[in-house]
Amino acid sequence: MRMMPISLCRPGMKLAKKIFSDNGIVLLAEEVELTTTLIRKLNACGINFIYIQDNRTDDILIPDILQEETQRRSLQAIRSAFREYVDQPSKRKTATYPYIGQSVRQAMTEILQELESQRDAVIMLMNMHTVDHYLFTHSLNVCIYSTLLGMAYGYNHDQLNTLGLGAMLHDIGKTQISMQVLLKPDQLSEYEFEEMKRHTERGYYLLKDEPNIPLLAAHCAYQHHERLDGSGYPRGLKGDEIHEYAKWIGIIDSYDAMTSQRIYRRAMLPHEAAEVLYTGSGTLYDTSMLQLFRDRIAIYPIGITVQLNTGQSAVVVDINSSVMHRPIVRVLTDEEGNELSAPYDMDLSKQLNVLIDKINFDDQESNSLPA
């Protein structure tokens, strides 16, 4: 299978991976043939990439970090917790309900159990085959990515649990923001931007007295938009004034937001988002944390099409965990762009004279794919 941006999908292509609804129901199964209507609907739902079948890459398998059932239950727990705050905002100011803490803690327990069995897993895009409210999938993605980084950093089980809960609930304050502001497709006014920024404080006050939720998780909601140089919000904290967990979540929150399709802009590709983060090294984000992030992120995810400096087109087959920017690729064309009758694999960590020039998403390539 291979990854294709929805904008370049064509009728007749077949899905290679399921697409789920926000409650875990399979909307489209493998083998479903795309039509113009289906492509349009997927695009409208915010699906920016899908996996399609291609007989030249049928043996390429893209692993899921979480099992389907774990992902479904986790999204349900997040959605239920967030909607409880949306549906009863006045009631929530005067009472707390331990079952909200219990449901997200149970989800975190399941996530942690799965992730601890694959501590060396790399960070791969997670937002490309679920049709869901952005806030819910974003919260799950940030939770998974942050937990994986915490494992690589050396946190123990209890620390990972608290970090993961803080990441899962970091944006819960957005349940108290007007939907007009939250979903506005245009640039926010100064007043609206100030209103949006209040989600950090509101998230903290929602969580700080919540049974079964660690106080540190509430501080993650409070501090995840603070930045090293004091340019963040809501309090303009600097350096060590910002809790370590919030620093991790701030990096991942920014990365996942950039690589997710939004109403007002296209999704960035992983290498593009990583470059934006690196420009903030030492000013916005901790340099050593960014270095660990760089070592763990698959900037060229499995299944993505790339163009080599030789002029050849290739698909990423596997990741070299020690040199993430030099994956194993399957070469599909010659230097002039002619399709090879016998594609072959090349390990870029061993062919040092061959480089990836760019992500190769062009109309000619998509039109040449077997349906």
C-alpha positions in Angstrom: 0.0 0.0 0.0 1.0 3.6 -0.3 0.0 7.0 1.1 -1.8 9.5 -1.2 -3.1 13.0 -0.5 -6.9 13.1 -0.9 -6.4 16.0 -3.4 -4.7 13.6 -5.9 -6.9 10.6 -5.4 -8.8 9.5 -8.5 -12.0 7.4 -9.1 -11.1 3.8 -9.5 -8.4 3.7 -6.9 -9.0 1.2 -4.0 -8.6 1.7 -0.3 -5.8 -0.3 1.4 -6.8 0.7 4.9 -10.1 1.2 6.7 -11.5 4.6 7.5 -13.4 5.0 10.8 -16.1 7.3 12.1 -15.7 9.2 15.3 -17.3 6.3 17.3 -15.1 3.6 15.8 -17.5 2.4 13.2 -15.9 1.4 9.9 -17.2 3.8 7.3 -15.1 2.5 4.4 -13.4 -0.9 4.4 -10.4 -2.1 2.5 -11.0 -2.8 -1.2 -13.6 -0.1 -1.5 -13.3 1.6 -4.9 -13.1 5.4 -4.7 -15.7 7.5 -6.6 -15.8 11.2 -7.2 -18.5 11.5 -4.5 -16.5 9.5 -1.9 -13.4 11.6 -2.6 -15.3 14.8 -2.1 -16.9 13.6 1.1 -13.6 12.4 2.6 -12.1 15.8 1.8 -15.0 17.6 3.4 -14.5 15.4 6.6 -10.9 16.6 6.9 -9.2 13.5 5.7 -6.0 14.7 4.2 -4.2 11.4 3.4 -5.5 7.9 2.7 -3.8 4.6 2.0 -4.5 3.1 -1.5 -3.7 -0.1 -3.2 -0.9 -0.4 -5.7 0.4 -3.7 -7.0 4.0 -2.4 -6.9 3.8 -1.8 -3.1 1.3 -4.4 -2.0 3.8 -5.9 0.5 4.3 -2.6 2.3 2.5 -2.7 5.6 2.0 0.5 7.7 1.8 -0.5 11.4 -0.7 1.0 13.7 0.7 2.2 17.0 -2.6 1.4 18.7 -4.8 -1.6 18.0 -8.1 -0.6 16.4 -10.2 -1.5 19.5 -7.9 0.5 21.8 -8.0 3.5 19.5 -11.8 3.3 19.4 -12.3 3.0 23.1 -9.8 5.8 23.8 -11.6 8.2 21.4 -14.9 7.3 23.0 -13.5 8.1 26.5 -12.1 11.5 25.3 -15.3 12.4 23.4 -17.5 11.5 26.4 -15.3 13.5 28.8 -15.1 16.5 26.6 -18.8 16.5 25.8 -19.7 16.3 29.5 -18.0 19.7 29.9 -19.7 21.1 26.8 -23.2 19.8 27.7 -23.2 20.9 31.4 -20.8 24.0 31.6 -22.7 25.6 34.5 -23.1 22.4 36.4 -19.4 21.6 36.0 -18.5 24.8 37.9 -20.0 23.6 41.1 -19.5 19.8 41.0 -17.1 17.2 39.9 -17.8 13.7 38.7 -15.2 11.0 39.3 -16.5 8.9 36.5 -14.9 11.3 34.0 -11.5 10.8 35.6 -12.1 7.1 35.8 -12.9 6.8 32.1 -9.9 8.7 30.8 -7.6 7.0 33.3 -8.8 3.6 32.0 -8.1 4.7 28.5 -4.7 5.9 29.5 -4.0 2.5 31.2 -4.8 0.7 28.0 -2.7 3.1 25.9 0.2 2.7 28.2 0.1 -1.0 28.2 0.3 -1.2 24.4 2.9 1.5 24.1 5.2 0.0 26.7 5.4 -3.2 24.6 6.8 -1.2 21.7 9.1 1.4 23.4 11.2 1.8 20.2 8.2 2.8 18.1 8.7 5.9 16.0 6.2 8.7 15.7 4.2 8.2 12.6 1.3 10.3 11.3 -1.9 9.2 13.1 -4.6 11.5 11.7 -5.1 10.2 8.2 -7.8 7.5 8.4 -10.3 8.6 11.1 -13.2 10.8 10.4 -13.7 12.6 13.7 -13.9 15.9 15.4 -10.5 17.4 15.2 -10.4 18.1 19.0 -10.8 14.5 19.9 -8.3 13.0 17.4 -5.8 15.7 18.2 -6.0 15.0 21.9 -5.4 11.3 21.3 -2.5 11.9 18.9 -0.8 14.3 21.4 -1.3 11.7 24.1 0.3 8.9 22.1 3.2 11.0 20.8 4.0 12.6 24.2 3.9 9.2 25.9 6.3 7.7 23.3 8.7 10.6 23.8 8.4 10.2 27.6 9.4 6.6 27.2 12.4 7.5 25.1 13.3 10.1 27.7 13.3 7.6 30.5 10.2 8.4 32.5 8.9 5.6 34.8 5.3 4.2 34.6 3.7 6.7 37.0 5.4 9.6 35.3 4.2 8.4 31.8 0.7 8.0 33.1 0.6 11.6 34.4 2.2 12.9 31.2 -0.2 11.0 29.0 -3.2 12.2 31.0 -2.0 15.8 30.8 -1.5 15.4 27.0 -4.9 13.7 26.5 -6.7 16.5 28.4 -4.5 19.5 27.4 -7.1 21.1 25.2 -10.2 20.3 27.3 -10.6 24.1 28.0 -11.7 24.5 24.4 -15.0 23.0 25.4 -15.7 26.3 27.1 -14.9 28.3 23.9 -17.7 29.5 21.6 -18.0 27.1 18.6 -18.2 30.2 16.4 -14.6 31.1 17.5 -13.4 27.5 17.6 -14.5 26.6 14.1 -14.1 30.0 12.4 -12.6 29.4 9.0 -11.1 32.9 8.7 -8.4 34.7 10.7 -9.6 35.4 14.3 -10.1 39.0 15.4 -8.0 40.3 18.3 -10.9 39.7 20.7 -11.5 36.2 19.3 -7.8 35.3 19.6 -7.8 36.5 23.2 -10.9 34.4 23.8 -9.2 31.3 22.2 -6.1 31.8 24.4 -8.3 31.5 27.5 -8.7 27.7 26.9 -5.5 27.1 28.8 -6.8 28.8 32.0 -10.3 27.2 31.6 -8.7 23.8 31.1 -6.8 24.2 34.4 -9.8 25.2 36.4 -11.9 22.4 35.0 -9.3 19.8 35.9 -7.6 20.9 39.1 -10.3 19.5 41.4 -11.3 16.6 39.2 -11.1 13.3 41.1 -8.7 10.7 39.6 -6.9 13.4 37.6 -3.4 14.4 38.9 -2.9 18.1 39.5 0.1 18.0 37.2 -2.3 17.1 34.4 -4.2 20.3 35.1 -1.0 22.2 34.9 -0.3 20.7 31.5 -3.5 22.2 30.3 -2.5 25.5 31.9 1.1 25.6 30.5 1.2 23.9 27.1 1.3 27.2 25.2 4.0 28.7 27.4 7.4 29.1 25.6 11.0 29.3 26.9 11.5 32.9 26.0 8.4 34.1 27.8 6.4 34.7 24.5 3.8 32.2 25.3 0.5 32.4 27.2 -1.4 32.7 29.5 1.3 33.8 32.1 4.4 34.4 30.0 6.4 31.8 31.9 10.0 31.3 31.0 12.5 28.5 31.0 12.3 26.3 34.2 9.1 28.1 35.3 7.4 25.8 32.7 6.9 22.2 33.9 8.8 19.6 31.9 5.6 17.8 30.9 4.1 20.9 29.5 7.3 21.5 27.4 6.9 18.1 25.8 3.2 18.6 25.2 3.9 22.1 23.7 6.2 20.5 21.1 3.8 17.7 20.2 0.7 19.9 20.2 2.4 22.2 17.7 3.5 19.4 15.5 0.2 17.6 15.4 -1.7 20.8 14.7 0.6 21.6 11.8 0.3 18.1 10.3 -3.5 18.1 10.6 -5.9 19.4 8.0 -7.8 22.5 9.2 -10.6 24.6 7.9 -8.2 27.5 7.2 -5.1 25.8 5.9 -3.7 22.6 4.4 -1.9 20.0 6.5 1.9 20.2 6.5 3.9 17.1 5.7 6.0 15.8 8.7 9.3 17.2 7.4 7.8 20.6 6.9 6.3 20.7 10.4 9.6 19.5 11.8 11.5 22.3 10.1 9.1 24.9 11.6 9.7 23.5 15.1 13.5 23.5 14.6 13.4 27.2 13.9 12.2 27.7 17.5 15.0 25.7 19.1 16.3 27.4 22.2 13.8 30.2 22.0 10.4 28.6 21.9 11.3 25.0 22.6 13.9 23.2 24.6 16.8 22.2 22.3 17.5 18.8 23.9 13.8 17.9 23.7 13.7 18.8 20.1 16.7 16.7 19.4 15.0 13.7 21.0 11.8 14.5 19.0 13.9 14.6 15.8 15.4 11.2 16.6 11.9 9.7 17.1 9.8 11.2 14.3 9.4 9.6 10.9 9.8 12.7 8.7 9.3 10.4 5.7 6.4 8.0 6.8 6.1 4.5 5.4 4.1 4.6 2.2 4.9 8.2 1.2 6.2 8.9 -2.3 9.5 10.8 -2.6 11.7 12.1 -5.4 15.4 11.3 -5.2 18.2 13.5 -6.3 18.8 11.1 -9.2 15.4 12.1 -10.6 13.8 8.7 -9.7 10.5 8.4 -7.9 10.3 6.0 -4.9 8.0 5.0 -2.1 9.3 4.7 1.5 9.3 1.0 2.5 10.7 1.1 6.0 12.3 3.4 8.6 16.0 3.3 9.7 15.5 4.1 13.3 19.1 5.3 13.7 19.0 7.7 10.7 15.3 8.7 10.3 16.0 11.0 7.3 17.5 8.1 5.3 14.8 5.4 5.0 14.6 2.3 2.8 12.8 3.1 -0.4 11.4 1.2 -3.3 12.5 2.8 -6.6 9.6 2.9 -9.1 11.0 4.9 -12.1 14.2 5.6 -13.8 16.0 9.0 -14.0 13.7 10.2 -16.8 10.5 9.2 -14.9 9.8 6.1 -16.9 8.1 3.3 -14.8 10.4 0.4 -14.1 9.2 -3.1 -15.0 11.0 -4.4 -11.9 11.0 -1.9 -9.0 13.8 -2.5 -6.5 14.5 -1.5 -2.8 17.4 0.8 -1.8 18.7 1.5 1.7 19.5 5.2 1.7 21.6 4.7 4.9 24.0 2.7 2.7 23.7 4.7 -0.5 25.0 8.0 0.8 25.3 9.6 -2.6 21.5 9.3 -3.0 19.3 11.9 -1.2 15.6 12.6 -0.9 15.0 15.8 -2.8 11.3 16.3 -2.0 7.9 14.6 -1.3 6.7 13.7 -4.8 3.0 14.3 -5.0 2.2 15.3 -8.6 -0.7 14.6 -10.9 1.4 12.5 -13.3 2.4 10.1 -10.6 -1.2 9.7 -9.3 -2.6 9.2 -12.7 -0.1 6.4 -13.4 -1.1 4.4 -10.4 -2.8 1.1 -11.1 -6.5 1.2 -10.2 
